[in-house]
Amino acid sequence: MLTPTAGQIASANEALKRWRPNAKGAGRSRTKSGEMTALKHIKLARKLLDRAASIGGKP
């Protein structure tokens, strides 16, 4: 299992912080650079943070 880097963890945390779900469970957000973030990116961010926590990294 690969350990997520500090940069990957920071990006995942930033994506989750900016996420605004709607009533259907989907949502939208933009990165600092203005790129759209889709629900699939949020799911990947959560998986990455779960992996980091399970191997002792800081989520």
N, CA and C of each residue as an Amber inpcrd file, in Angstrom:
protein
   177
   0.8440000  -1.1740000   0.0000000   0.0000000   0.0000000   0.0000000
   0.8910000   1.2400000   0.0000000   0.6320000   2.1390000  -0.9150000
   1.4190000   3.3650000  -1.0010000   0.9070000   4.3990000  -0.0010000
   1.8240000   5.0850000   0.6170000   1.4730000   6.1410000   1.5590000
   1.2180000   7.4350000   0.7980000   0.0520000   8.0740000   1.0340000
  -0.2130000   9.3610000   0.3760000   0.8010000  10.4130000   0.8250000
   1.1940000  11.2610000  -0.0960000   2.1370000  12.3260000   0.2440000
   1.4240000  13.4380000   1.0040000   2.1990000  14.3010000   1.6190000
   1.6230000  15.4430000   2.3370000   0.8400000  16.3410000   1.3760000
   1.3210000  16.4810000   0.1640000   0.6230000  17.2860000  -0.8370000
  -0.7180000  16.6830000  -1.2340000  -0.7570000  15.3570000  -1.3750000
  -2.0100000  14.6830000  -1.7090000  -3.0210000  14.8220000  -0.5720000
  -2.5440000  14.6910000   0.6440000  -3.4210000  14.8360000   1.8070000
  -3.9630000  16.2580000   1.8880000  -3.1020000  17.2400000   1.6680000
  -3.5370000  18.6460000   1.6960000  -4.5700000  18.9210000   0.6060000
  -4.3480000  18.3900000  -0.5830000  -5.2970000  18.5870000  -1.6840000
  -6.6420000  17.9350000  -1.3850000  -6.6050000  16.7410000  -0.8220000
  -7.8480000  16.0520000  -0.4720000  -8.6120000  16.8290000   0.5960000
  -7.9140000  17.3060000   1.6040000  -8.5710000  18.1040000   2.6460000
  -9.1690000  19.3860000   2.0740000  -8.4610000  20.0280000   1.1630000
  -8.9540000  21.2590000   0.5360000 -10.2080000  20.9790000  -0.2910000
 -10.2070000  19.8850000  -1.0410000 -11.3770000  19.5220000  -1.8470000
 -12.5980000  19.2900000  -0.9620000 -12.4030000  18.5770000   0.1440000
 -13.5240000  18.3120000   1.0460000 -14.0090000  19.5900000   1.7280000
 -13.0980000  20.4840000   2.0310000 -13.4630000  21.7440000   2.6780000
 -14.3260000  22.6040000   1.7540000 -14.0560000  22.5840000   0.4650000
 -14.7710000  23.4180000  -0.5010000 -16.0530000  22.7710000  -1.0280000
 -16.2620000  21.4850000  -0.7740000 -17.3880000  20.7500000  -1.3460000
 -18.7070000  21.2350000  -0.7610000 -19.6890000  21.4710000  -1.6210000
 -21.0220000  21.9080000  -1.2170000 -22.0490000  20.9610000  -1.8330000
 -22.4700000  19.9280000  -1.0780000 -23.4240000  18.9720000  -1.6420000
 -24.8050000  19.5920000  -1.8090000 -25.5600000  19.0800000  -2.7890000
 -26.9340000  19.5190000  -2.9400000 -27.8620000  18.4360000  -2.4010000
 -29.1470000  18.6080000  -2.5400000 -30.1280000  17.6830000  -1.9680000
 -30.0380000  16.2790000  -2.5620000 -29.5370000  16.1430000  -3.7620000
 -29.4380000  14.8310000  -4.4100000 -28.1560000  14.0980000  -4.0570000
 -27.3120000  14.6970000  -3.2410000 -26.0580000  14.0510000  -2.8670000
 -24.8990000  14.4270000  -3.7620000 -25.2240000  14.9860000  -4.9150000
 -24.1630000  15.4860000  -5.7910000 -23.8100000  16.8840000  -5.2970000
 -22.9620000  17.5370000  -5.9740000 -22.5980000  18.8710000  -5.5390000
 -21.6400000  19.5100000  -6.4930000 -21.0540000  20.5990000  -6.0380000
 -20.0940000  21.2900000  -6.8900000 -19.1290000  22.0860000  -6.0330000
 -18.0100000  22.3290000  -6.5840000 -17.0290000  23.2140000  -5.9720000
 -15.9620000  23.5140000  -7.0040000 -15.1280000  24.4370000  -6.6680000
 -14.0000000  24.7820000  -7.5380000 -12.7320000  24.7870000  -6.6990000
 -11.6500000  24.4110000  -7.3350000 -10.3600000  24.4590000  -6.6650000
  -9.9070000  25.9150000  -6.6030000  -8.8040000  26.1560000  -5.9100000
  -8.2650000  27.5180000  -5.8450000  -7.9480000  28.0620000  -7.2370000
  -7.5830000  27.1760000  -8.1500000  -7.2420000  27.6080000  -9.5050000
  -8.4660000  27.7010000 -10.4220000  -9.6590000  27.4260000  -9.8700000
 -10.8880000  27.5750000 -10.6350000 -11.3880000  26.3250000 -11.3320000
 -10.7200000  25.1930000 -11.1500000 -11.1510000  23.9510000 -11.7920000
 -12.3480000  23.3630000 -11.0470000 -13.2660000  22.7640000 -11.8010000
 -14.4360000  22.1350000 -11.1950000 -14.0330000  20.8410000 -10.4840000
 -14.7390000  20.5450000  -9.4020000 -14.5530000  19.3010000  -8.6630000
 -15.8610000  18.5250000  -8.7370000 -15.8130000  17.2820000  -9.1750000
 -16.9990000  16.4390000  -9.2930000 -17.0890000  15.4980000  -8.0920000
 -18.2610000  14.8840000  -7.9370000 -18.4760000  13.9580000  -6.8350000
 -17.4370000  12.8340000  -6.8350000 -17.0440000  12.3620000  -8.0230000
 -16.0420000  11.2820000  -8.0690000 -14.7200000  11.7290000  -7.4460000
 -14.3730000  13.0130000  -7.5710000 -13.1420000  13.5190000  -6.9630000
 -13.2600000  13.5470000  -5.4380000 -14.4410000  13.8460000  -4.9530000
 -14.6680000  13.8700000  -3.5060000 -14.5670000  12.4520000  -2.9430000
 -15.1290000  11.4940000  -3.6620000 -15.0320000  10.0970000  -3.2170000
 -13.5700000   9.6460000  -3.1790000 -12.8010000  10.0350000  -4.1820000
 -11.3740000   9.6890000  -4.1940000 -10.6230000  10.3760000  -3.0560000
 -10.9800000  11.6180000  -2.7660000 -10.3400000  12.3490000  -1.6660000
 -10.6120000  11.6490000  -0.3440000 -11.8460000  11.2200000  -0.1500000
 -12.1970000  10.5140000   1.1000000 -11.4260000   9.1990000   1.2210000
 -11.3060000   8.4550000   0.1100000 -10.5490000   7.2030000   0.1280000
  -9.0910000   7.4570000   0.4770000  -8.5320000   8.4980000  -0.1040000
  -7.1300000   8.8270000   0.1560000  -6.9320000   9.1730000   1.6340000
  -7.8280000   9.9670000   2.2030000  -7.7030000  10.3430000   3.6160000
  -7.9210000   9.1400000   4.5280000  -8.8330000   8.2460000   4.1550000
  -9.0310000   7.0160000   4.9310000  -7.7710000   6.1620000   4.9050000
  -7.1400000   6.0650000   3.7230000  -5.9070000   5.2840000   3.5980000
  -4.8000000   5.8930000   4.4520000  -4.6760000   7.2250000   4.4070000
  -3.6540000   7.8970000   5.1920000  -3.8660000   7.6520000   6.6780000
  -5.1180000   7.7350000   7.1280000  -5.4170000   7.5080000   8.5430000
  -5.1480000   6.0670000   8.9570000  -5.4280000   5.1140000   8.0650000
  -5.2490000   3.7140000   8.4220000  -3.7800000   3.3170000   8.5420000
  -2.8910000   4.0740000   7.8910000  -1.4670000   3.7350000   7.9880000
  -0.6970000   4.7560000   8.8240000  -1.4530000   5.5690000   9.5470000
  -0.8120000   6.4590000  10.5020000  -0.5120000   7.8460000  10.0180000
  -0.9740000   8.1950000   8.8180000  -0.7750000   9.5580000   8.3390000
  -1.8110000  10.4980000   8.9100000  -1.5910000  11.7760000   8.7400000
  -2.5640000  12.7600000   9.2220000  -3.5750000  13.0420000   8.1320000
  -4.8590000  12.7990000   8.3740000  -5.8840000  13.0990000   7.3520000
  -6.1600000  14.5700000   7.2230000
